[in-house]
């Protein structure tokens, strides 16, 4: 009986350690495409932006957020606007500034300098 309790305790500790190392499966890592952007009270979805560019006979630029498993990533808001970032659950850091974010239902939301951006996780 003592041996089975000991083995159960060891298994429980091993499981807890593995969950800690893997972030309990709650990692926000992944590729997120821009879904919408709100600035000065005006919200445009990516579909709205694509239509706007199409009307100007232009192709909409790539806009996405990449969060890599190693805590690095990049924010791409067009060909000439790419920034390297670092991240940890709930915070994205770039150029010495931290921006908090939330993830709910596959959408990552962050607000910076009056602009709210919502990204949708790619599948």
N, C-alpha and C positions, 0 to 999 in steps of 0.2 A: 504494500500500500504506500509506504514512504517513497519507494522508487517511482511509482506512477505520478505522485504529486510533484516530485522533483522534475521528472521529465515534462510534465505539463507546464511547470513554471519556466523551465528552460525554453520550451516551444513558445510560450507567451512572450518571453523577453526577445526571442529571435524575431518573432512577428512584429513586435513593437519597433525593434531596431530597423527592420526592413521597411516598415511604413514611414519611419522618420527619414530614412535615406532617400526614399522615392517621393517624399512630399505627400504621402497618403493618397497619391493618385490625383491630387488637386492642382497639379501644375498648370499654369496658364500658358505654357510654351505652345507655340504654333504660329501659323500664318493667318493674319487677319486682314481682310480687304475693307477699305473704307466703305461704310454704309451710309453715313450722313454727317453733315457738318453744320453747326449752328453758330452764327456770328451776328452780333448786333440784332438779336431777336429773329433773324431770318434763318430758316432751316432749308438746306438743299440735300436731297438724297444723291447718291452716286448716279442713279438713273437720271435725275434732273440734270446733273453736271454733264453726263454723256450726251443728253439731248442738246444742251447748250453748245457744247463743242461741235456736235454734228451740224447744227444750224450754221456754224461758222466754217464748215468744211474742214474741221480739224478732228483729230483723234484725241479723246480724253487721256490725260497722262495716268500712269500707274500711280495708285495711292494705296499704300498698305503699311502694316506694322508686322515685323517679324520678331518673335520672341524665341530665342534659341534655348535649349536645355541648359547650356552652360552659363546662363545669366547675361548673355550679350544679345545684341540684335540690331535692328535698324528700322528707322521710320522713313518711308519714301513717300514724298508728296509731289512727285513729278520728277522728270529726268534730271533737273538741276538742283533738286532739293532732297538730298539724302543725308540723314544723320545717323551716326553710330550711337547706340544706346547701351545702357546696362539696366538690368531689371531684377527685381525680386518681388515676391507676391505682394501686389498692391501698390508698387512704386516703380516708376520708370525714371531713370536718371540720364540726363544729357547735358553736357557743357556745365557741369557743376550744379544743376538745378534738378530738384525732385518734383515729379508730378504724380499724384495719386490716381489710381484707376480702379475700376470695379469690373467684374465679369459676371454677367447674369444671362442665362439662356443663350449662351454662345456669342454674346455681344460684349465687347470690351468698350467701356466708356471712360474718357478722361477729359478734363477741362484745363486749359492753360491760357492765360492772358486773355480771358474773355471769349475764347473759342472752345466750343464743346465738340469733340469728335467721337463718333461711334463707329467701331470696327466690328465686322462680323467674321467669326472664325470660319476659315475655308475648310472644306471637308475633303 
